[in-house]
C-alpha cells in the first residue's frame, strides 16, 4: 500500500530516533493530541525508544473518551424508548454511563445497531417509516462533516422519522484550555492529522504565536510520529514557535473547503462539556435552527439527567496528561476492558486501552 511500508521502515526510524536524541539537549514534554497517535506510539515503542529525550504526554484526542457522561445517559434514555432504532459507532456501546452502557441495554432487548456511517442510519429511517431512527453523532471535526451530510439529506428528503443526538467537539479550543490550565506542563504539540485534513491548520497559527509553543501536524505511522517529534524538538531547541506540517501528503493548509462549507451550513459552534475536563467555551458543534427538527434532544425528553461519574475513575487526569494510565490505582485491577470504569479503557483510541494492550498484555 502506498505510503505505508516506507512510513514503517525500521532503518528510517532508527535514524530519526538518533537525530532526536542528538538534537534534544534536555527532556522535552510533547503532547500527541490524537488517540490514534497514542496507540501507534505505544504499539511501536516510540515512548520507550525516546526515553530521556522526550516525555510523551497523552492528550484528549479520543472522541469517544471525551464524550460527556450526560450524553451517554441521554443516549441510553432515547435507545430504551419504544419504537426507536438507535444507531451508533461500535466504540460507543461499551462506554459506561452513570449506571450502565448501550451494550448492556442492547442485551436487554433495545434495538441498538452498530453503523459505519450516519448515512447508514439515514437509510434505515427510509426503510422503517414507522420507527424513529436516531443516530448518535460523536467525534471531532474528522467525522462531523458526514453527520452534517446526514442532517442535510434528511432535510432535503423531509424525513420525519430521523433525528441526530449530536455531541461533536472541536480540537483547537481544548488545546487552549490545556495551555491555560495552571497544571499544564506541555511544551509542544503533535497536531491531529485527520482533523487537519478536514479543517486545515489556520486555527493553530494564533495558538502557537500566543502561547509560544510549537505545533507540528503529524500522521500516524511510526516514521510520521518520529519525524513530527524531530520537527518539534528542533523548534524547541531553536526557540521557534511555529505551525509546521509533517503530514503534507494528506493535510493541506486550507483543509477540505467543501467539508468546511457543509459544517457551516448545518452546525453552530457552542460551548461543550468534555468528559473528565469540564466545560470548554466554543468547543462543540450543534445543529443550527434550520435543522432543529432533526435534533433528537428536541424530540425526546432527555434534559435534566444528572450524571454520575465513578469516583474511582481518573480518566480526566489521563485526558489532561496529568498522569499516565498506569499511575491510576484502578488500572488493570478494578478497571479493565471487560469491566471499565471510564471510556479511556474501552475506546479503540483510549490511552488506558493502549497501555493495557501494549504494556500489560503486549501480544493482545
C-alpha positions, 0 to 999 in steps of 0.5 A: 500500500502506498505510503505505508511500508516506507512510513514503517521502515525500521532503518528510517526510524532508527535514524530519526530516533538518533537525530532526536536524541542528538538534537534534544539537549534536555527532556522535552514534554510533547503532547500527541493530541490524537488517540490514534497517535497514542496507540501507534506510539505505544504499539511501536515503542516510540515512548520507550525508544525516546526515553530521556529525550522526550516525555510523551504526554497523552492528550484528549484526542479520543472522541469517544473518551471525551464524550460527556457522561450526560450524553451517554445517559441521554443516549441510553434514555432515547435507545430504551424508548419504544419504537426507536432504532438507535444507531451508533459507532461500535466504540460507543456501546461499551462506554459506561454511563452513570449506571450502565452502557448501550451494550448492556441495554442492547442485551436487554432487548433495545434495538441498538445497531452498530453503523459505519456511517450516519448515512447508514442510519439515514437509510434505515429511517427510509426503510422503517417509516414507522420507527424513529431512527436516531443516530448518535453523532460523536467525534471531532471535526474528522467525522462531523462533516458526514453527520452534517451530510446526514442532517442535510439529506434528511432535510432535503428528503423531509424525513420525519422519522430521523433525528441526530443526538449530536455531541461533536467537539472541536480540537483547537479550543481544548488545546487552549484550555490545556495551555491555560490550565495552571497544571499544564506542563506541555511544551509542544504539540503533535497536531491531529492529522485527520482533523487537519485534513478536514479543517486545515491548520489556520486555527493553530497559527494564533495558538502557537504565536500566543502561547509560544509553543510549537505545533507540528501536524503529524500522521500516524505511522511510526516514521510520521510520529518520529519525524513530527517529534524531530520537527518539534524538538528542533523548534524547541531547541531553536526557540521557534514557535511555529505551525509546521506540517509533517503530514503534507501528503494528506493535510493541506493548509486550507483543509477540505473547503467543501467539508468546511462549507457543509459544517457551516451550513448545518452546525453552530459552534457552542460551548461543550462539556468534555468528559473528565475536563469540564466545560470548554467555551466554543468547543462543540458543534450543534445543529443550527435552527434550520435543522432543529427538527432533526435534533433528537434532544428536541424530540425526546425528553432527555434534559435534566439527567444528572450524571454520575461519574465513578469516583474511582475513575481518573480518566480526566487526569489521563485526558489532561496528561496529568498522569499516565494510565498506569499511575491510576490505582484502578488500572488493570485491577478494578478497571479493565476492558471487560469491566471499565470504569471510564471510556479511556479503557474501552475506546479503540483510541483510549490511552488506558486501552493502549497501555493495557494492550501494549504494556500489560498484555503486549501480544493482545 
